């Protein structure tokens, strides 16, 4: 008779915000869960002195965990999934130092589990994030939150590396498609573009956490969790089968991105068909924020280095394109980045040259002589388009545009005139050509961005969102 292997894990699961209680004890900060008294789909209610919520105490796991762990052991558990409350470790998310009382609590919890031979499986973020990161940064809509999450992850990996070997980054990461506040800290009614941009930041943070876990936790294993909602076709009719495929892909792509490191083609088409544009800046160049160097150990980069004829990344595609250019006897070429980051051309040069030097020394030498990477600065404010904007635009113009783009009248495009083999006469359509874009970047960062801030703060105070 076949039996389960001796090391098979039997157990159950909890979440910090659902069982711990002690919602402000020992230095803990407010989380998004703490301001959602009616659950993940409920409205946000700011806390005031003297109020109360059902999860403020919950089952009081924070104080009674020894009894609960003993009961789990009595039930035959040899594994228990728990989550760490991010706000117990970094109460506001952006704190300079972690909260020692919070770290000490989880030390005691993992020690208690060890007494009963229960293996911990720990989730870093389970339906909550610091409320302060939502109020001060806009939740996962801000790229800055990536760094805060990575620091939190590194803190707990370093602290518990000898006690916890099994980790998950985000619980049901695709929940953001159904409940944006719970998933990514965005208000209900956020546009698709805003939600998918926040999702992108969360996926980047998850990847950085996975890398940190393998770096810091000996023999550590880490993955993610999807909210599975598998659908089946009503009939064998092609239209039913195809619609089912589309519906399943709407959440399965989260797994594709995390396993393969890139958006699958079907999601790229979905973004294109729905007018969704993601801002992918430094992270898209695969450059380490710690060292400033191109990361050659990225799995997709490794694949492209070893299989130049079957590229998966932009670096592999560009390298193959340049190889074909050389083979055909074509001349020099310019690669122009318009991403919204300082000295974007230098960043692009670092990424593409590092990749090619690791893959094809001869091609790298050709690029040194024949490829230029001008820096450019593009500035035009393009705010998010909300449903009421779409409705107003279509009513005023008699159109049926499902994805209009609003933008301000002002536009500035400054490009360094270092093209390898001539260029279009862009100055005829308003572009400014220069020898060095730095002065324009500094002006934008100081004067222009400051003026935008002066305009946005009063608007926010007047209630505009």
Secondary structure as UniProt FT lines:
FT   TURN            6..7
FT   STRAND          11..13
FT   HELIX           16..19
FT   TURN            23..24
FT   HELIX           25..27
FT   HELIX           33..35
FT   TURN            37..38
FT   TURN            40..41
FT   TURN            49..50
FT   HELIX           54..56
FT   TURN            57..59
FT   HELIX           61..74
FT   TURN            75..76
FT   STRAND          79..83
FT   HELIX           86..89
FT   TURN            91..92
FT   HELIX           100..115
FT   TURN            116..117
FT   STRAND          119..125
FT   HELIX           131..137
FT   HELIX           139..141
FT   HELIX           144..160
FT   TURN            161..163
FT   STRAND          166..170
FT   TURN            171..172
FT   HELIX           173..177
FT   HELIX           180..184
FT   TURN            188..189
FT   HELIX           192..216
FT   TURN            218..219
FT   STRAND          221..223
FT   HELIX           238..260
FT   HELIX           265..273
FT   TURN            274..275
FT   HELIX           282..285
FT   TURN            289..291
FT   TURN            296..297
FT   HELIX           299..306
FT   TURN            308..309
FT   HELIX           314..327
FT   TURN            328..329
FT   STRAND          333..334
FT   TURN            342..343
FT   HELIX           344..359
FT   HELIX           361..370
FT   STRAND          371..372
FT   STRAND          376..379
FT   HELIX           387..397
FT   STRAND          412..416
FT   TURN            420..421
FT   HELIX           426..429
FT   STRAND          432..434
FT   HELIX           438..443
FT   HELIX           444..448
FT   HELIX           449..461
FT   TURN            462..463
//
